[in-house]
Amino acid sequence: MPVSVIIGIALHLLVKGKILFSIMFTLLAVGALFGALFIWLLG
C-alpha cells in the first residue's frame, strides 16, 4: 500500500515529528483505505 506510506509521511511532517500522533493518524488512514477497499470489493 504505497498510498498509505505517502499519507503517513505527509502526516508525520504535518505534526512536526510527534511520533504518537503520526502513528495514530497513519493507522487511521490505513484502516480507512482497507475499509474502502473492502466495501468496494463487496459492493
C-alpha positions as CSV (number, residue, x, y, z in Angstrom):
1,M,0.0,0.0,0.0
2,P,2.3,2.8,-1.2
3,V,-0.6,5.3,-0.8
4,S,-0.7,4.7,3.0
5,V,3.0,5.2,3.2
6,I,2.8,8.6,1.5
7,I,-0.1,9.6,3.8
8,G,1.9,8.5,6.8
9,I,4.9,10.6,5.7
10,A,2.8,13.6,5.0
11,L,1.0,13.4,8.3
12,H,4.3,12.9,10.1
13,L,5.6,16.1,8.5
14,L,2.4,17.9,9.4
15,V,2.5,17.0,13.1
16,K,6.2,18.0,13.2
17,G,7.7,14.8,14.4
18,K,5.2,13.9,17.1
19,I,5.6,10.1,16.8
20,L,2.5,9.1,18.7
21,F,0.2,11.4,16.6
22,S,1.7,10.3,13.4
23,I,1.4,6.6,14.2
24,M,-2.3,7.1,15.2
25,F,-3.1,9.1,12.0
26,T,-1.2,6.5,9.9
27,L,-3.2,3.7,11.4
28,L,-6.4,5.5,10.9
29,A,-5.5,6.2,7.3
30,V,-4.6,2.6,6.6
31,G,-7.8,1.4,8.3
32,A,-9.8,3.8,6.2
33,L,-8.1,2.7,3.0
34,F,-8.6,-1.0,3.8
35,G,-12.3,-0.3,4.7
36,A,-12.9,1.5,1.4
37,L,-11.2,-1.4,-0.5
38,F,-13.2,-4.0,1.4
39,I,-16.5,-2.1,0.7
40,W,-15.5,-1.6,-2.9
41,L,-14.8,-5.3,-3.4
42,L,-18.0,-6.4,-1.7
43,G,-20.1,-3.8,-3.5
